[in-house]
């Protein structure tokens, strides 16, 4: 029952997260059947912070299982977030708030990005990690954006 509640919670959270667009990909392992294993680079804008874009790179498993969406992707991911315009807050921010989530296996594993605000340093901090319903992963990456004045166009 607890697992079912967790899955329902995931389904309810998904619409509030940012959507990523694929920027590019490279093949890493040739597969005779199905898609090759690859590293994908995706970008998404923070849904509550205008002027911030995050870039993720992550492994995608190929082969027949990967092509059918049944493979489990590796837990490793890299993240780089940048200020891409004047920063403004669209809503109140909560530390540890999820800003992006993507399924990395058929049901039980997700990669997610959460945001923190370091008020003392006026910096946004983004953490990417992978988790499973059964057991999480310590694999993670972090990036930080000091909020700076944005030059006006002349």
Secondary structure by P-SEA (a helix, b strand, c coil): caaaaaaaaaaaacccbbbbbbccccccccccccccbbbbbbbbcccccccbbbbbbbbbbbcccccccccccccbbbbbbbbccbbbbccccccccccbbbbccccccccbbbbbbcccccbbbbbbbccccccccccbbbbbbccccccccc
